[in-house]
């Protein structure tokens, strides 16, 4: 027997040969294994990323839900804060948005017992005062003597807007206390007062010769305000 190409152990026993290797090259088997491992790993990452995205979306929905539940309360609290701040503001210290602007266009009939009404056309050509008053206004009675002095001393023309008053009451009031006004318009429904930005009577406006509002005083006019602010402003506007 030909022993060429056959292998034996030391005791003479023939060694069995290993089965032939598969036709697939070794490098290809490695690459295939790596691809399978990589695919499995990639599938795990995809699943993990999907879980994270879902959890993130669920968290976002929960946050939005909670916020929407609190929105009415937050809006209410904001309104309360704004209202509280408004209560602390003194309207006499709030500058009028009409300062420097032409007087609102209006045309009022005369107060009962008077011949001359008041319109925006009457407030051009000279510096003047416009006083918003009413017979039911206690503060108007307090400031009235000052306007009578202005008329007697011919300091400046004073025009009146009678605000939300009964015609008979306005007539009686002026007859009893005196009429300091050159022209007096009856704003019975208060619409002209709204256009002038009236908060409440009395209010007094300084009007320049171009018919623009130069100054606004809210509340009863005092001698101190008249002498320190209004009269100096009138002199300045006449230059």
C-alpha positions as a LaTeX table, in Angstrom:
\begin{tabular}{lrrr}
\hline
Residue & $x$ (\AA) & $y$ (\AA) & $z$ (\AA) \\
\hline
Unk1 & 0.00 & 0.00 & 0.00 \\
Unk2 & 1.26 & 3.37 & $-0.84$ \\
Unk3 & 1.82 & 5.41 & 2.35 \\
Unk4 & 2.64 & 8.61 & 0.51 \\
Unk5 & 0.43 & 11.48 & 1.57 \\
Unk6 & $-0.93$ & 9.54 & 4.62 \\
Unk7 & $-0.14$ & 10.54 & 8.22 \\
Unk8 & 0.35 & 8.19 & 11.20 \\
Unk9 & 0.73 & 8.69 & 14.92 \\
Unk10 & 3.75 & 7.45 & 16.87 \\
Unk11 & 2.04 & 4.14 & 17.61 \\
Unk12 & 1.42 & 3.54 & 13.95 \\
Unk13 & $-2.26$ & 4.47 & 13.89 \\
Unk14 & $-3.39$ & 6.33 & 10.81 \\
Unk15 & $-4.57$ & 9.88 & 11.47 \\
Unk16 & $-7.95$ & 10.73 & 10.02 \\
Unk17 & $-7.95$ & 13.73 & 7.78 \\
Unk18 & $-10.20$ & 16.73 & 8.51 \\
Unk19 & $-13.18$ & 17.23 & 6.27 \\
Unk20 & $-12.55$ & 19.58 & 3.44 \\
Unk21 & $-13.30$ & 23.25 & 4.15 \\
Unk22 & $-16.43$ & 24.76 & 2.78 \\
Unk23 & $-16.23$ & 26.40 & $-0.59$ \\
Unk24 & $-16.91$ & 29.89 & 1.00 \\
Unk25 & $-13.64$ & 31.66 & 1.63 \\
Unk26 & $-12.72$ & 32.46 & 5.24 \\
Unk27 & $-12.71$ & 36.21 & 4.64 \\
Unk28 & $-16.23$ & 36.04 & 3.22 \\
Unk29 & $-17.47$ & 34.17 & 6.31 \\
Unk30 & $-15.96$ & 36.89 & 8.53 \\
Unk31 & $-17.62$ & 39.62 & 6.49 \\
Unk32 & $-20.97$ & 37.83 & 6.62 \\
Unk33 & $-20.75$ & 37.46 & 10.38 \\
Unk34 & $-19.84$ & 41.11 & 10.73 \\
Unk35 & $-22.82$ & 42.13 & 8.59 \\
Unk36 & $-25.18$ & 40.04 & 10.72 \\
Unk37 & $-23.75$ & 41.49 & 13.91 \\
Unk38 & $-23.95$ & 44.99 & 12.49 \\
Unk39 & $-27.54$ & 44.49 & 11.39 \\
Unk40 & $-28.56$ & 43.21 & 14.76 \\
Unk41 & $-26.80$ & 46.12 & 16.47 \\
Unk42 & $-28.39$ & 48.64 & 14.09 \\
Unk43 & $-31.83$ & 47.20 & 14.71 \\
Unk44 & $-31.28$ & 47.60 & 18.45 \\
Unk45 & $-30.26$ & 51.25 & 18.00 \\
Unk46 & $-33.31$ & 51.94 & 15.84 \\
Unk47 & $-35.60$ & 50.48 & 18.47 \\
Unk48 & $-33.86$ & 52.46 & 21.19 \\
Unk49 & $-34.12$ & 55.73 & 19.24 \\
Unk50 & $-37.80$ & 55.10 & 18.56 \\
Unk51 & $-38.43$ & 54.55 & 22.26 \\
Unk52 & $-36.64$ & 57.78 & 23.13 \\
Unk53 & $-38.56$ & 59.76 & 20.47 \\
Unk54 & $-41.88$ & 58.39 & 21.71 \\
Unk55 & $-41.01$ & 59.20 & 25.32 \\
Unk56 & $-39.94$ & 62.71 & 24.35 \\
Unk57 & $-43.16$ & 63.28 & 22.41 \\
Unk58 & $-45.26$ & 62.00 & 25.31 \\
Unk59 & $-43.43$ & 64.34 & 27.70 \\
Unk60 & $-44.05$ & 67.28 & 25.38 \\
Unk61 & $-47.74$ & 66.48 & 25.18 \\
Unk62 & $-47.97$ & 66.27 & 28.94 \\
Unk63 & $-46.22$ & 69.64 & 29.40 \\
Unk64 & $-48.51$ & 71.31 & 26.86 \\
Unk65 & $-51.54$ & 69.79 & 28.54 \\
Unk66 & $-50.47$ & 71.10 & 31.95 \\
Unk67 & $-49.74$ & 74.57 & 30.56 \\
Unk68 & $-53.09$ & 74.79 & 28.81 \\
Unk69 & $-54.80$ & 73.88 & 32.07 \\
Unk70 & $-53.07$ & 76.79 & 33.85 \\
Unk71 & $-53.50$ & 79.39 & 31.08 \\
Unk72 & $-56.91$ & 80.70 & 32.29 \\
Unk73 & $-55.54$ & 81.11 & 35.79 \\
Unk74 & $-52.43$ & 82.92 & 34.54 \\
Unk75 & $-54.56$ & 85.23 & 32.39 \\
Unk76 & $-56.80$ & 86.01 & 35.35 \\
Unk77 & $-53.83$ & 86.76 & 37.60 \\
Unk78 & $-52.39$ & 89.06 & 34.91 \\
Unk79 & $-55.64$ & 91.00 & 34.75 \\
Unk80 & $-55.70$ & 91.30 & 38.53 \\
Unk81 & $-52.16$ & 92.71 & 38.54 \\
Unk82 & $-52.98$ & 95.23 & 35.81 \\
Unk83 & $-56.14$ & 96.29 & 37.62 \\
Unk84 & $-54.26$ & 96.66 & 40.91 \\
Unk85 & $-51.60$ & 98.82 & 39.25 \\
Unk86 & $-54.32$ & 100.95 & 37.68 \\
Unk87 & $-55.84$ & 101.61 & 41.10 \\
Unk88 & $-52.55$ & 103.03 & 42.34 \\
Unk89 & $-52.22$ & 105.50 & 39.46 \\
Unk90 & $-53.37$ & 109.09 & 39.91 \\
Unk91 & $-55.24$ & 110.14 & 36.74 \\
Unk92 & $-54.16$ & 113.73 & 37.39 \\
Unk93 & $-50.55$ & 112.67 & 36.84 \\
Unk94 & $-51.19$ & 110.68 & 33.66 \\
Unk95 & $-50.27$ & 112.81 & 30.61 \\
Unk96 & $-53.09$ & 113.23 & 28.11 \\
Unk97 & $-52.43$ & 111.68 & 24.68 \\
Unk98 & $-54.14$ & 114.76 & 23.20 \\
Unk99 & $-51.43$ & 117.17 & 24.31 \\
Unk100 & $-50.02$ & 118.90 & 21.23 \\
Unk101 & $-52.86$ & 117.69 & 19.03 \\
Unk102 & $-55.78$ & 119.68 & 17.56 \\
Unk103 & $-58.94$ & 119.78 & 19.65 \\
Unk104 & $-61.46$ & 117.11 & 18.63 \\
Unk105 & $-63.92$ & 118.21 & 15.98 \\
Unk106 & $-67.24$ & 119.04 & 17.63 \\
Unk107 & $-70.16$ & 121.44 & 17.50 \\
Unk108 & $-72.34$ & 121.92 & 20.60 \\
Unk109 & $-75.49$ & 123.98 & 20.99 \\
Unk110 & $-75.58$ & 126.68 & 23.67 \\
Unk111 & $-76.57$ & 125.91 & 27.24 \\
Unk112 & $-80.16$ & 126.89 & 27.97 \\
Unk113 & $-80.47$ & 130.62 & 28.51 \\
Unk114 & $-77.22$ & 131.33 & 26.56 \\
Unk115 & $-76.90$ & 132.50 & 22.96 \\
Unk116 & $-73.47$ & 131.18 & 21.98 \\
Unk117 & $-72.68$ & 127.51 & 21.68 \\
Unk118 & $-69.17$ & 126.07 & 21.31 \\
Unk119 & $-67.43$ & 124.28 & 18.45 \\
Unk120 & $-63.89$ & 123.37 & 17.48 \\
Unk121 & $-63.90$ & 126.24 & 14.98 \\
Unk122 & $-64.30$ & 128.71 & 17.88 \\
Unk123 & $-61.02$ & 127.57 & 19.43 \\
Unk124 & $-58.65$ & 128.97 & 16.80 \\
Unk125 & $-57.05$ & 132.36 & 16.58 \\
Unk126 & $-56.38$ & 133.06 & 20.27 \\
Unk127 & $-55.14$ & 131.35 & 23.41 \\
Unk128 & $-58.08$ & 130.25 & 25.55 \\
Unk129 & $-59.24$ & 127.95 & 28.32 \\
Unk130 & $-61.90$ & 125.27 & 28.03 \\
Unk131 & $-63.51$ & 124.22 & 31.30 \\
Unk132 & $-65.60$ & 121.05 & 31.55 \\
Unk133 & $-68.18$ & 121.49 & 34.30 \\
Unk134 & $-71.60$ & 120.38 & 35.58 \\
Unk135 & $-74.13$ & 121.71 & 38.07 \\
Unk136 & $-74.03$ & 118.41 & 39.97 \\
Unk137 & $-70.25$ & 118.65 & 40.43 \\
Unk138 & $-69.15$ & 119.76 & 43.90 \\
Unk139 & $-65.56$ & 120.46 & 42.84 \\
Unk140 & $-66.85$ & 122.67 & 40.01 \\
Unk141 & $-68.41$ & 124.94 & 42.61 \\
Unk142 & $-65.05$ & 125.17 & 44.42 \\
Unk143 & $-63.12$ & 126.33 & 41.36 \\
Unk144 & $-65.84$ & 128.57 & 39.92 \\
Unk145 & $-64.70$ & 131.80 & 41.67 \\
Unk146 & $-61.30$ & 131.52 & 39.94 \\
Unk147 & $-62.92$ & 131.55 & 36.51 \\
Unk148 & $-65.01$ & 134.54 & 37.52 \\
Unk149 & $-61.77$ & 136.35 & 38.43 \\
Unk150 & $-60.23$ & 135.47 & 35.06 \\
Unk151 & $-63.26$ & 136.97 & 33.33 \\
Unk152 & $-63.35$ & 140.12 & 35.46 \\
Unk153 & $-59.61$ & 140.74 & 34.98 \\
Unk154 & $-59.76$ & 139.78 & 31.30 \\
Unk155 & $-56.81$ & 137.45 & 31.71 \\
Unk156 & $-57.89$ & 134.90 & 29.10 \\
Unk157 & $-61.13$ & 133.88 & 27.35 \\
Unk158 & $-62.80$ & 130.95 & 29.11 \\
Unk159 & $-65.18$ & 128.64 & 27.29 \\
Unk160 & $-67.33$ & 126.01 & 28.97 \\
Unk161 & $-68.48$ & 122.50 & 28.10 \\
Unk162 & $-71.48$ & 121.60 & 30.25 \\
Unk163 & $-71.08$ & 117.84 & 30.78 \\
Unk164 & $-74.07$ & 115.46 & 31.12 \\
Unk165 & $-76.26$ & 118.05 & 32.77 \\
Unk166 & $-79.96$ & 118.83 & 32.70 \\
Unk167 & $-80.54$ & 122.07 & 30.73 \\
Unk168 & $-82.61$ & 123.63 & 33.53 \\
Unk169 & $-80.02$ & 122.75 & 36.18 \\
Unk170 & $-77.16$ & 124.18 & 34.11 \\
Unk171 & $-79.05$ & 127.40 & 33.47 \\
Unk172 & $-79.92$ & 127.82 & 37.15 \\
Unk173 & $-76.35$ & 127.09 & 38.24 \\
Unk174 & $-74.84$ & 129.74 & 35.98 \\
Unk175 & $-77.50$ & 132.29 & 36.90 \\
Unk176 & $-76.84$ & 131.82 & 40.61 \\
Unk177 & $-73.03$ & 131.57 & 40.64 \\
Unk178 & $-72.27$ & 133.80 & 37.67 \\
Unk179 & $-71.31$ & 132.98 & 34.10 \\
Unk180 & $-67.55$ & 133.24 & 33.44 \\
Unk181 & $-67.76$ & 131.68 & 29.98 \\
Unk182 & $-67.54$ & 133.44 & 26.63 \\
Unk183 & $-69.16$ & 130.45 & 24.93 \\
Unk184 & $-70.85$ & 127.47 & 26.56 \\
Unk185 & $-71.69$ & 124.21 & 24.78 \\
Unk186 & $-74.21$ & 121.70 & 26.14 \\
Unk187 & $-72.73$ & 118.18 & 25.99 \\
Unk188 & $-75.87$ & 116.50 & 27.27 \\
Unk189 & $-74.97$ & 112.92 & 26.28 \\
Unk190 & $-71.26$ & 113.26 & 27.12 \\
Unk191 & $-69.99$ & 112.21 & 23.68 \\
Unk192 & $-67.84$ & 115.31 & 23.18 \\
Unk193 & $-66.35$ & 114.79 & 26.63 \\
Unk194 & $-65.29$ & 111.31 & 25.59 \\
Unk195 & $-63.54$ & 112.74 & 22.51 \\
Unk196 & $-61.71$ & 115.15 & 24.78 \\
Unk197 & $-60.57$ & 112.26 & 27.00 \\
Unk198 & $-62.48$ & 113.54 & 30.02 \\
Unk199 & $-62.04$ & 111.34 & 33.11 \\
Unk200 & $-64.57$ & 113.29 & 35.12 \\
Unk201 & $-65.53$ & 116.85 & 35.86 \\
Unk202 & $-64.07$ & 119.29 & 36.38 \\
Unk203 & $-61.26$ & 119.40 & 33.85 \\
Unk204 & $-59.57$ & 122.42 & 32.31 \\
Unk205 & $-57.67$ & 122.65 & 29.02 \\
Unk206 & $-55.29$ & 125.31 & 27.73 \\
Unk207 & $-55.74$ & 125.80 & 23.97 \\
Unk208 & $-53.13$ & 127.58 & 21.85 \\
Unk209 & $-53.98$ & 129.96 & 19.00 \\
Unk210 & $-53.72$ & 127.12 & 16.46 \\
Unk211 & $-56.46$ & 125.20 & 18.20 \\
Unk212 & $-54.14$ & 122.63 & 19.78 \\
Unk213 & $-54.34$ & 121.33 & 23.33 \\
Unk214 & $-51.30$ & 122.61 & 25.21 \\
Unk215 & $-52.16$ & 121.57 & 28.76 \\
Unk216 & $-54.76$ & 119.60 & 30.70 \\
Unk217 & $-55.64$ & 119.89 & 34.38 \\
Unk218 & $-57.78$ & 117.21 & 35.99 \\
Unk219 & $-59.81$ & 118.09 & 39.06 \\
Unk220 & $-60.72$ & 121.40 & 40.63 \\
Unk221 & $-58.46$ & 124.23 & 39.54 \\
Unk222 & $-56.53$ & 125.82 & 42.40 \\
Unk223 & $-54.99$ & 129.25 & 42.68 \\
Unk224 & $-51.58$ & 127.67 & 43.00 \\
Unk225 & $-51.94$ & 125.74 & 39.72 \\
Unk226 & $-53.42$ & 128.79 & 38.03 \\
Unk227 & $-50.56$ & 131.10 & 39.03 \\
Unk228 & $-47.65$ & 128.69 & 38.69 \\
Unk229 & $-48.64$ & 126.70 & 35.61 \\
Unk230 & $-51.57$ & 128.01 & 33.61 \\
Unk231 & $-50.98$ & 131.78 & 33.55 \\
Unk232 & $-47.23$ & 131.42 & 32.74 \\
Unk233 & $-48.15$ & 128.96 & 29.96 \\
Unk234 & $-50.71$ & 131.40 & 28.55 \\
Unk235 & $-48.08$ & 134.14 & 28.46 \\
Unk236 & $-45.64$ & 131.81 & 26.72 \\
Unk237 & $-48.18$ & 130.75 & 24.11 \\
Unk238 & $-48.96$ & 134.37 & 23.30 \\
Unk239 & $-45.37$ & 135.16 & 22.34 \\
\hline
\end{tabular}
